[in-house]
Amino acid sequence: MSVATCLGVDTHDRPPLRWARDHWQDWGRIQPALSVVADLLDLPPWLSQASPEARDEVLAALARTAAHYVEAVSVITWLLVPGAVNLARQLADLSPDIDALVAGQLWLTVRTYRGDPPRRVAATLLARTRRDVMADLGVGDAAVRRDRVWASAVPMGSVPDVPDVDAGPDPECELAALLEDAVEMGALTREDRALLMDVAHEAARLNVPARRGRGGLMTPSVAELVADDYAASARTVRRRAAKAVTDLEAFRRSTL
């Protein structure tokens, strides 16, 4: 399955792009930078001729629009498909599902981007996508940094009981408390909390190596086990869990 198909932007008739096209002029009234073309389908050729600064202004305006209209996320990913395809090609040896991984992470990256500062927007989004895909697969410095975050909270195996020795806080209880705090503060939904607890339990049960992406939580075998309980594909579970992990990491940093 291609990157564009995974993103749902392989044709202009897909619902997100069709809806965005119907409301393009409305968006232009809210974000004047989008008024450079009267029809969404005219935007790619306009961007190809525009200066880097003008391209950044349009993409940043779309990112701001995406805060209110999720269809704008699809528009940005549609515009970035050529770069995403090239990225997937570069990382093809890391996973047989690299197109889906790149597509899912690109969508999440765009969804959380707010266009500030409006500089090198396309390059920034693709670079963040590359970094996070590699981290999910346990490759690169970003994977190491994420594992440090999760090592303090996620149970990744059993520790033998030692009589009369205070072993300190229970990692699973710490994780549960952190997740509950995130839910109370609105950083996570109850569904996110349940999903992360489930993938953490399965990762611990399988004794998944912590060097894998995000403490092993994004391991395909873990996602496959959890997927049945959520009536979803393993790919969907990984995408939802990845977003929840990102939100939780942001919440944890905000409380330090």
VENTALIN-V681393 format. One record per pair of residues at least 12 apart in sequence whose ideal C-beta (glycine too) atoms are under 10 Angstrom apart, sorted by sequence separation. I is the first residue (numbers start at 1). J is the second residue. D is the distance in whole Angstrom. If there is no record, write none. Layout:
# VENTALIN-V681393
i=I j=J d=D
i=I j=J d=D
This chain:
# VENTALIN-V681393
i=25 j=37 d=10
i=46 j=58 d=8
i=47 j=59 d=8
i=88 j=100 d=9
i=90 j=102 d=10
i=113 j=125 d=6
i=130 j=142 d=9
i=131 j=143 d=9
i=135 j=147 d=9
i=159 j=171 d=9
i=203 j=215 d=7
i=204 j=216 d=9
i=222 j=234 d=9
i=223 j=235 d=8
i=225 j=237 d=9
i=226 j=238 d=9
i=24 j=37 d=8
i=25 j=38 d=7
i=27 j=40 d=9
i=62 j=75 d=6
i=63 j=76 d=7
i=88 j=101 d=8
i=89 j=102 d=9
i=179 j=192 d=8
i=180 j=193 d=7
i=203 j=216 d=4
i=206 j=219 d=8
i=208 j=221 d=7
i=221 j=234 d=9
i=223 j=236 d=9
i=224 j=237 d=8
i=24 j=38 d=8
i=25 j=39 d=9
i=36 j=50 d=8
i=62 j=76 d=5
i=85 j=99 d=8
i=88 j=102 d=4
i=128 j=142 d=10
i=132 j=146 d=9
i=157 j=171 d=10
i=179 j=193 d=5
i=182 j=196 d=9
i=202 j=216 d=9
i=203 j=217 d=6
i=208 j=222 d=6
i=220 j=234 d=6
i=223 j=237 d=4
i=224 j=238 d=10
i=226 j=240 d=10
i=24 j=39 d=7
i=25 j=40 d=10
i=43 j=58 d=7
i=84 j=99 d=9
i=87 j=102 d=6
i=88 j=103 d=8
i=109 j=124 d=9
i=110 j=125 d=6
i=113 j=128 d=8
i=155 j=170 d=8
i=156 j=171 d=8
i=178 j=193 d=10
i=179 j=194 d=9
i=199 j=214 d=9
i=200 j=215 d=8
i=202 j=217 d=9
i=203 j=218 d=9
i=206 j=221 d=6
i=220 j=235 d=9
i=222 j=237 d=9
i=223 j=238 d=5
i=226 j=241 d=8
i=24 j=40 d=5
i=59 j=75 d=10
i=86 j=102 d=10
i=109 j=125 d=6
i=112 j=128 d=9
i=153 j=169 d=10
i=155 j=171 d=4
i=199 j=215 d=10
i=200 j=216 d=9
i=203 j=219 d=7
i=206 j=222 d=7
i=222 j=238 d=9
i=223 j=239 d=9
i=23 j=40 d=9
i=24 j=41 d=9
i=59 j=76 d=6
i=62 j=79 d=8
i=85 j=102 d=8
i=109 j=126 d=8
i=154 j=171 d=7
i=155 j=172 d=5
i=176 j=193 d=9
i=179 j=196 d=6
i=199 j=216 d=9
i=200 j=217 d=6
i=202 j=219 d=9
i=205 j=222 d=9
i=220 j=237 d=10
i=223 j=240 d=10
i=21 j=39 d=7
i=22 j=40 d=9
i=24 j=42 d=10
i=36 j=54 d=8
i=58 j=76 d=10
i=84 j=102 d=6
i=85 j=103 d=10
i=87 j=105 d=10
i=88 j=106 d=10
i=109 j=127 d=9
i=110 j=128 d=9
i=153 j=171 d=6
i=154 j=172 d=9
i=155 j=173 d=10
i=178 j=196 d=10
i=179 j=197 d=7
i=199 j=217 d=5
i=203 j=221 d=9
i=204 j=222 d=10
i=220 j=238 d=7
i=223 j=241 d=7
i=21 j=40 d=4
i=24 j=43 d=9
i=43 j=62 d=9
i=83 j=102 d=10
i=84 j=103 d=7
i=87 j=106 d=8
i=106 j=125 d=7
i=109 j=128 d=5
i=110 j=129 d=9
i=152 j=171 d=8
i=153 j=172 d=9
i=155 j=174 d=9
i=199 j=218 d=8
i=202 j=221 d=8
i=203 j=222 d=5
i=206 j=225 d=8
i=218 j=237 d=10
i=219 j=238 d=9
i=222 j=241 d=9
i=223 j=242 d=10
i=20 j=40 d=6
i=21 j=41 d=7
i=59 j=79 d=7
i=106 j=126 d=8
i=108 j=128 d=10
i=109 j=129 d=5
i=151 j=171 d=9
i=154 j=174 d=9
i=155 j=175 d=7
i=176 j=196 d=10
i=199 j=219 d=9
i=202 j=222 d=5
i=203 j=223 d=10
i=205 j=225 d=9
i=218 j=238 d=6
i=33 j=54 d=9
i=36 j=57 d=9
i=37 j=58 d=9
i=58 j=79 d=9
i=59 j=80 d=9
i=84 j=105 d=9
i=108 j=129 d=8
i=109 j=130 d=10
i=153 j=174 d=5
i=154 j=175 d=6
i=175 j=196 d=8
i=176 j=197 d=7
i=179 j=200 d=9
i=196 j=217 d=7
i=201 j=222 d=9
i=202 j=223 d=9
i=217 j=238 d=9
i=218 j=239 d=10
i=18 j=40 d=9
i=21 j=43 d=10
i=36 j=58 d=6
i=81 j=103 d=9
i=84 j=106 d=5
i=106 j=128 d=9
i=107 j=129 d=9
i=109 j=131 d=9
i=152 j=174 d=8
i=153 j=175 d=5
i=175 j=197 d=7
i=195 j=217 d=10
i=200 j=222 d=9
i=202 j=224 d=9
i=203 j=225 d=9
i=17 j=40 d=7
i=33 j=56 d=10
i=34 j=57 d=9
i=35 j=58 d=10
i=83 j=106 d=9
i=84 j=107 d=10
i=105 j=128 d=8
i=106 j=129 d=5
i=109 j=132 d=7
i=152 j=175 d=9
i=153 j=176 d=10
i=199 j=222 d=5
i=202 j=225 d=5
i=203 j=226 d=10
i=218 j=241 d=7
i=17 j=41 d=9
i=33 j=57 d=5
i=34 j=58 d=7
i=55 j=79 d=9
i=102 j=126 d=9
i=105 j=129 d=5
i=106 j=130 d=10
i=108 j=132 d=8
i=109 j=133 d=10
i=153 j=177 d=9
i=154 j=178 d=10
i=176 j=200 d=9
i=198 j=222 d=9
i=199 j=223 d=7
i=201 j=225 d=10
i=202 j=226 d=6
i=217 j=241 d=6
i=218 j=242 d=6
i=32 j=57 d=10
i=33 j=58 d=5
i=36 j=61 d=9
i=81 j=106 d=9
i=104 j=129 d=10
i=105 j=130 d=9
i=150 j=175 d=9
i=153 j=178 d=6
i=172 j=197 d=9
i=175 j=200 d=6
i=201 j=226 d=9
i=213 j=238 d=9
i=217 j=242 d=9
i=31 j=57 d=10
i=33 j=59 d=9
i=35 j=61 d=9
i=77 j=103 d=8
i=80 j=106 d=7
i=103 j=129 d=9
i=105 j=131 d=9
i=106 j=132 d=9
i=152 j=178 d=9
i=153 j=179 d=9
i=175 j=201 d=10
i=199 j=225 d=9
i=31 j=58 d=9
i=33 j=60 d=7
i=34 j=61 d=5
i=102 j=129 d=6
i=105 j=132 d=5
i=106 j=133 d=9
i=198 j=225 d=9
i=199 j=226 d=5
i=202 j=229 d=10
i=214 j=241 d=8
i=217 j=244 d=9
i=218 j=245 d=8
i=12 j=40 d=8
i=33 j=61 d=4
i=34 j=62 d=7
i=101 j=129 d=10
i=102 j=130 d=8
i=104 j=132 d=10
i=105 j=133 d=5
i=172 j=200 d=8
i=198 j=226 d=5
i=214 j=242 d=8
i=217 j=245 d=6
i=12 j=41 d=6
i=31 j=60 d=9
i=32 j=61 d=8
i=33 j=62 d=9
i=77 j=106 d=6
i=80 j=109 d=10
i=104 j=133 d=9
i=105 j=134 d=10
i=171 j=200 d=9
i=172 j=201 d=8
i=213 j=242 d=9
i=31 j=61 d=4
i=34 j=64 d=10
i=76 j=106 d=9
i=77 j=107 d=6
i=80 j=110 d=8
i=102 j=132 d=10
i=103 j=133 d=10
i=105 j=135 d=9
i=215 j=245 d=9
i=30 j=61 d=9
i=31 j=62 d=8
i=33 j=64 d=9
i=34 j=65 d=7
i=76 j=107 d=9
i=79 j=110 d=10
i=101 j=132 d=9
i=102 j=133 d=6
i=105 j=136 d=7
i=195 j=226 d=7
i=198 j=229 d=7
i=214 j=245 d=5
i=31 j=63 d=10
i=33 j=65 d=10
i=43 j=75 d=8
i=47 j=79 d=7
i=77 j=109 d=9
i=101 j=133 d=5
i=104 j=136 d=9
i=172 j=204 d=8
i=198 j=230 d=8
i=213 j=245 d=9
i=214 j=246 d=9
i=28 j=61 d=9
i=31 j=64 d=6
i=73 j=106 d=10
i=74 j=107 d=8
i=76 j=109 d=10
i=77 j=110 d=6
i=101 j=134 d=10
i=171 j=204 d=9
i=27 j=61 d=8
i=30 j=64 d=9
i=31 j=65 d=6
i=44 j=78 d=8
i=73 j=107 d=6
i=76 j=110 d=5
i=77 j=111 d=9
i=195 j=229 d=9
i=27 j=62 d=8
i=30 j=65 d=7
i=40 j=75 d=7
i=43 j=78 d=9
i=44 j=79 d=7
i=73 j=108 d=9
i=75 j=110 d=9
i=76 j=111 d=9
i=98 j=133 d=8
i=101 j=136 d=7
i=194 j=229 d=9
i=195 j=230 d=7
i=214 j=249 d=9
i=43 j=79 d=7
i=73 j=109 d=10
i=74 j=110 d=9
i=101 j=137 d=7
i=194 j=230 d=9
i=27 j=64 d=10
i=28 j=65 d=10
i=44 j=81 d=10
i=70 j=107 d=10
i=73 j=110 d=5
i=76 j=113 d=8
i=195 j=232 d=10
i=27 j=65 d=5
i=30 j=68 d=8
i=34 j=72 d=9
i=40 j=78 d=9
i=44 j=82 d=10
i=72 j=110 d=9
i=73 j=111 d=5
i=91 j=129 d=10
i=95 j=133 d=9
i=199 j=237 d=7
i=26 j=65 d=10
i=30 j=69 d=9
i=72 j=111 d=10
i=73 j=112 d=10
i=76 j=115 d=10
i=83 j=122 d=6
i=87 j=126 d=6
i=91 j=130 d=7
i=94 j=133 d=8
i=98 j=137 d=9
i=191 j=230 d=9
i=198 j=237 d=9
i=199 j=238 d=9
i=73 j=113 d=9
i=82 j=122 d=10
i=83 j=123 d=8
i=86 j=126 d=8
i=87 j=127 d=9
i=90 j=130 d=8
i=94 j=134 d=7
i=27 j=68 d=9
i=31 j=72 d=9
i=34 j=75 d=10
i=70 j=111 d=8
i=80 j=121 d=9
i=84 j=125 d=9
i=88 j=129 d=10
i=95 j=136 d=9
i=199 j=240 d=10
i=200 j=241 d=10
i=20 j=62 d=9
i=23 j=65 d=10
i=27 j=69 d=7
i=80 j=122 d=6
i=83 j=125 d=8
i=84 j=126 d=7
i=87 j=129 d=7
i=88 j=130 d=10
i=91 j=133 d=6
i=94 j=136 d=10
i=95 j=137 d=6
i=154 j=196 d=9
i=195 j=237 d=7
i=199 j=241 d=5
i=26 j=69 d=9
i=79 j=122 d=8
i=83 j=126 d=5
i=87 j=130 d=6
i=91 j=134 d=7
i=94 j=137 d=5
i=198 j=241 d=9
i=27 j=71 d=9
i=66 j=110 d=7
i=67 j=111 d=9
i=83 j=127 d=10
i=94 j=138 d=9
i=95 j=139 d=10
i=156 j=200 d=9
i=196 j=240 d=9
i=20 j=65 d=9
i=27 j=72 d=7
i=66 j=111 d=7
i=67 j=112 d=10
i=76 j=121 d=9
i=80 j=125 d=6
i=84 j=129 d=7
i=88 j=133 d=9
i=94 j=139 d=6
i=154 j=199 d=9
i=155 j=200 d=7
i=195 j=240 d=6
i=196 j=241 d=6
i=199 j=244 d=9
i=23 j=69 d=7
i=66 j=112 d=9
i=67 j=113 d=10
i=76 j=122 d=9
i=79 j=125 d=10
i=80 j=126 d=7
i=83 j=129 d=9
i=84 j=130 d=10
i=87 j=133 d=8
i=91 j=137 d=8
i=154 j=200 d=5
i=155 j=201 d=8
i=157 j=203 d=9
i=158 j=204 d=8
i=195 j=241 d=6
i=199 j=245 d=9
i=63 j=110 d=7
i=66 j=113 d=8
i=67 j=114 d=6
i=83 j=130 d=10
i=153 j=200 d=9
i=156 j=203 d=7
i=157 j=204 d=6
i=158 j=205 d=10
i=23 j=71 d=8
i=27 j=75 d=9
i=62 j=110 d=9
i=63 j=111 d=9
i=66 j=114 d=8
i=67 j=115 d=9
i=77 j=125 d=9
i=91 j=139 d=9
i=155 j=203 d=8
i=156 j=204 d=6
i=157 j=205 d=10
i=192 j=240 d=8
i=195 j=243 d=10
i=196 j=244 d=5
i=20 j=69 d=8
i=22 j=71 d=10
i=23 j=72 d=9
i=63 j=112 d=10
i=64 j=113 d=10
i=66 j=115 d=9
i=76 j=125 d=7
i=80 j=129 d=9
i=154 j=203 d=7
i=155 j=204 d=5
i=157 j=206 d=10
i=158 j=207 d=8
i=191 j=240 d=8
i=192 j=241 d=8
i=195 j=244 d=6
i=196 j=245 d=7
i=19 j=69 d=9
i=20 j=70 d=10
i=21 j=71 d=9
i=63 j=113 d=5
i=64 j=114 d=6
i=65 j=115 d=9
i=150 j=200 d=9
i=154 j=204 d=8
i=155 j=205 d=10
i=156 j=206 d=10
i=157 j=207 d=5
i=194 j=244 d=10
i=195 j=245 d=10
i=19 j=70 d=10
i=20 j=71 d=4
i=24 j=75 d=9
i=59 j=110 d=10
i=62 j=113 d=10
i=63 j=114 d=6
i=64 j=115 d=5
i=156 j=207 d=7
i=157 j=208 d=9
i=192 j=243 d=8
i=193 j=244 d=8
i=196 j=247 d=10
i=19 j=71 d=5
i=20 j=72 d=7
i=63 j=115 d=3
i=64 j=116 d=8
i=77 j=129 d=10
i=156 j=208 d=7
i=157 j=209 d=9
i=192 j=244 d=4
i=196 j=248 d=7
i=16 j=69 d=10
i=18 j=71 d=9
i=20 j=73 d=10
i=60 j=113 d=9
i=62 j=115 d=8
i=63 j=116 d=8
i=150 j=203 d=10
i=156 j=209 d=8
i=157 j=210 d=8
i=191 j=244 d=9
i=192 j=245 d=9
i=16 j=70 d=8
i=17 j=71 d=8
i=20 j=74 d=7
i=21 j=75 d=9
i=59 j=113 d=9
i=60 j=114 d=8
i=61 j=115 d=7
i=64 j=118 d=9
i=156 j=210 d=5
i=16 j=71 d=5
i=19 j=74 d=9
i=20 j=75 d=5
i=60 j=115 d=3
i=63 j=118 d=8
i=188 j=243 d=10
i=189 j=244 d=8
i=192 j=247 d=7
i=193 j=248 d=9
i=15 j=71 d=8
i=16 j=72 d=9
i=19 j=75 d=10
i=59 j=115 d=7
i=60 j=116 d=7
i=154 j=210 d=8
i=156 j=212 d=10
i=188 j=244 d=6
i=192 j=248 d=8
i=16 j=73 d=8
i=17 j=74 d=6
i=58 j=115 d=10
i=60 j=117 d=8
i=61 j=118 d=8
i=187 j=244 d=10
i=188 j=245 d=10
i=16 j=74 d=4
i=17 j=75 d=7
i=20 j=78 d=9
i=57 j=115 d=9
i=60 j=118 d=3
i=63 j=121 d=7
i=189 j=247 d=9
i=15 j=74 d=9
i=16 j=75 d=8
i=56 j=115 d=9
i=59 j=118 d=7
i=60 j=119 d=8
i=62 j=121 d=9
i=151 j=210 d=6
i=156 j=215 d=6
i=157 j=216 d=10
i=188 j=247 d=6
i=14 j=74 d=8
i=58 j=118 d=9
i=61 j=121 d=10
i=150 j=210 d=7
i=154 j=214 d=9
i=155 j=215 d=10
i=156 j=216 d=6
i=187 j=247 d=6
i=188 j=248 d=6
i=16 j=77 d=9
i=17 j=78 d=6
i=56 j=117 d=9
i=57 j=118 d=6
i=59 j=120 d=10
i=60 j=121 d=6
i=154 j=215 d=5
i=156 j=217 d=9
i=187 j=248 d=7
i=16 j=78 d=8
i=56 j=118 d=5
i=57 j=119 d=10
i=59 j=121 d=4
i=63 j=125 d=9
i=147 j=209 d=10
i=148 j=210 d=10
i=153 j=215 d=8
i=154 j=216 d=8
i=182 j=244 d=9
i=187 j=249 d=10
i=55 j=118 d=10
i=56 j=119 d=6
i=58 j=121 d=9
i=59 j=122 d=6
i=147 j=210 d=5
i=150 j=213 d=10
i=152 j=215 d=10
i=154 j=217 d=7
i=187 j=250 d=7
i=188 j=251 d=7
i=14 j=78 d=9
i=56 j=120 d=7
i=57 j=121 d=9
i=147 j=211 d=6
i=150 j=214 d=6
i=151 j=215 d=7
i=187 j=251 d=4
i=9 j=74 d=6
i=53 j=118 d=9
i=55 j=120 d=10
i=56 j=121 d=5
i=59 j=124 d=9
i=147 j=212 d=8
i=149 j=214 d=8
i=150 j=215 d=3
i=179 j=244 d=9
i=182 j=247 d=7
i=186 j=251 d=9
i=187 j=252 d=9
i=7 j=73 d=9
i=8 j=74 d=7
i=9 j=75 d=8
i=12 j=78 d=9
i=53 j=119 d=9
i=55 j=121 d=7
i=56 j=122 d=8
i=59 j=125 d=8
i=147 j=213 d=8
i=149 j=215 d=8
i=150 j=216 d=8
i=182 j=248 d=6
i=185 j=251 d=7
i=7 j=74 d=7
i=9 j=76 d=10
i=52 j=119 d=9
i=55 j=122 d=7
i=56 j=123 d=10
i=144 j=211 d=8
i=146 j=213 d=7
i=147 j=214 d=7
i=148 j=215 d=9
i=150 j=217 d=7
i=181 j=248 d=10
i=187 j=254 d=8
i=9 j=77 d=6
i=10 j=78 d=9
i=52 j=120 d=8
i=56 j=124 d=9
i=143 j=211 d=7
i=146 j=214 d=5
i=147 j=215 d=5
i=182 j=250 d=9
i=183 j=251 d=10
i=187 j=255 d=10
i=8 j=77 d=9
i=9 j=78 d=4
i=52 j=121 d=10
i=143 j=212 d=8
i=146 j=215 d=7
i=147 j=216 d=9
i=179 j=248 d=7
i=182 j=251 d=5
i=185 j=254 d=9
i=7 j=77 d=5
i=8 j=78 d=9
i=9 j=79 d=9
i=52 j=122 d=9
i=143 j=213 d=6
i=178 j=248 d=7
i=181 j=251 d=8
i=182 j=252 d=8
i=185 j=255 d=9
i=6 j=77 d=10
i=7 j=78 d=7
i=9 j=80 d=10
i=10 j=81 d=9
i=52 j=123 d=10
i=138 j=209 d=8
i=142 j=213 d=9
i=143 j=214 d=8
i=146 j=217 d=9
i=181 j=252 d=9
i=9 j=81 d=7
i=138 j=210 d=9
i=139 j=211 d=10
i=142 j=214 d=10
i=143 j=215 d=10
i=146 j=218 d=9
i=179 j=251 d=9
i=182 j=254 d=10
i=4 j=77 d=9
i=7 j=80 d=9
i=138 j=211 d=6
i=139 j=212 d=10
i=140 j=213 d=10
i=175 j=248 d=10
i=178 j=251 d=8
i=182 j=255 d=9
i=3 j=77 d=9
i=4 j=78 d=8
i=7 j=81 d=7
i=138 j=212 d=4
i=139 j=213 d=8
i=178 j=252 d=7
i=181 j=255 d=8
i=47 j=122 d=9
i=137 j=212 d=8
i=138 j=213 d=5
i=143 j=218 d=10
i=136 j=212 d=9
i=137 j=213 d=5
i=138 j=214 d=9
i=3 j=80 d=9
i=4 j=81 d=5
i=7 j=84 d=8
i=136 j=213 d=4
i=137 j=214 d=10
i=138 j=215 d=10
i=178 j=255 d=9
i=3 j=81 d=6
i=4 j=82 d=10
i=6 j=84 d=9
i=135 j=213 d=6
i=136 j=214 d=7
i=138 j=216 d=8
i=2 j=81 d=9
i=3 j=82 d=9
i=134 j=213 d=8
i=135 j=214 d=7
i=3 j=83 d=10
i=4 j=84 d=8
i=133 j=213 d=9
i=138 j=218 d=8
i=3 j=84 d=5
i=4 j=85 d=8
i=132 j=213 d=9
i=136 j=217 d=9
i=137 j=218 d=8
i=138 j=219 d=8
i=2 j=84 d=10
i=3 j=85 d=5
i=6 j=88 d=10
i=33 j=115 d=10
i=132 j=214 d=10
i=136 j=218 d=5
i=137 j=219 d=10
i=2 j=85 d=8
i=3 j=86 d=10
i=135 j=218 d=9
i=136 j=219 d=9
i=137 j=220 d=10
i=3 j=87 d=8
i=31 j=115 d=10
i=3 j=88 d=6
i=33 j=118 d=9
i=2 j=88 d=9
i=3 j=89 d=10
i=6 j=97 d=9
i=154 j=245 d=10
i=7 j=99 d=10
i=6 j=99 d=6
i=7 j=100 d=10
i=5 j=99 d=8
i=6 j=100 d=5
i=9 j=103 d=9
i=3 j=98 d=9
i=4 j=99 d=9
i=5 j=100 d=9
i=6 j=101 d=9
i=7 j=102 d=9
i=8 j=103 d=9
i=150 j=245 d=8
i=153 j=248 d=9
i=1 j=97 d=9
i=3 j=99 d=5
i=6 j=102 d=8
i=7 j=103 d=5
i=149 j=245 d=9
i=2 j=99 d=6
i=3 j=100 d=8
i=6 j=103 d=4
i=7 j=104 d=9
i=1 j=99 d=6
i=2 j=100 d=10
i=3 j=101 d=10
i=5 j=103 d=8
i=6 j=104 d=7
i=9 j=107 d=10
i=150 j=248 d=9
i=1 j=100 d=7
i=3 j=102 d=6
i=4 j=103 d=8
i=7 j=106 d=7
i=8 j=107 d=9
i=146 j=245 d=8
i=149 j=248 d=9
i=150 j=249 d=9
i=153 j=252 d=8
i=3 j=103 d=5
i=6 j=106 d=9
i=7 j=107 d=6
i=146 j=246 d=10
i=149 j=249 d=6
i=152 j=252 d=9
i=2 j=103 d=9
i=3 j=104 d=10
i=6 j=107 d=9
i=1 j=103 d=9
i=136 j=238 d=8
i=150 j=252 d=10
i=3 j=106 d=8
i=7 j=110 d=10
i=136 j=239 d=10
i=146 j=249 d=7
i=149 j=252 d=7
i=145 j=249 d=10
i=149 j=253 d=9
i=136 j=241 d=10
i=136 j=242 d=6
i=135 j=242 d=9
i=133 j=242 d=10
i=136 j=245 d=9
i=132 j=242 d=8
i=132 j=246 d=8
i=101 j=218 d=9
i=97 j=220 d=8
i=96 j=220 d=10
i=95 j=220 d=8
i=104 j=235 d=7
i=108 j=239 d=7
i=112 j=243 d=8
i=103 j=235 d=10
i=104 j=236 d=9
i=107 j=239 d=8
i=108 j=240 d=10
i=111 j=243 d=8
i=100 j=233 d=10
i=105 j=238 d=10
i=101 j=235 d=8
i=104 j=238 d=7
i=105 j=239 d=8
i=108 j=242 d=6
i=112 j=246 d=7
i=100 j=235 d=5
i=104 j=239 d=4
i=108 j=243 d=5
i=111 j=246 d=10
i=112 j=247 d=9
i=100 j=236 d=10
i=103 j=239 d=9
i=104 j=240 d=9
i=107 j=243 d=9
i=97 j=234 d=9
i=101 j=238 d=8
i=105 j=242 d=7
i=109 j=246 d=9
i=97 j=235 d=7
i=100 j=238 d=9
i=101 j=239 d=9
i=104 j=242 d=7
i=105 j=243 d=10
i=108 j=246 d=7
i=112 j=250 d=9
i=100 j=239 d=8
i=104 j=243 d=9
i=108 j=247 d=10
i=97 j=238 d=9
i=101 j=242 d=9
i=105 j=246 d=10
i=6 j=235 d=9
i=6 j=239 d=10
i=1 j=235 d=10
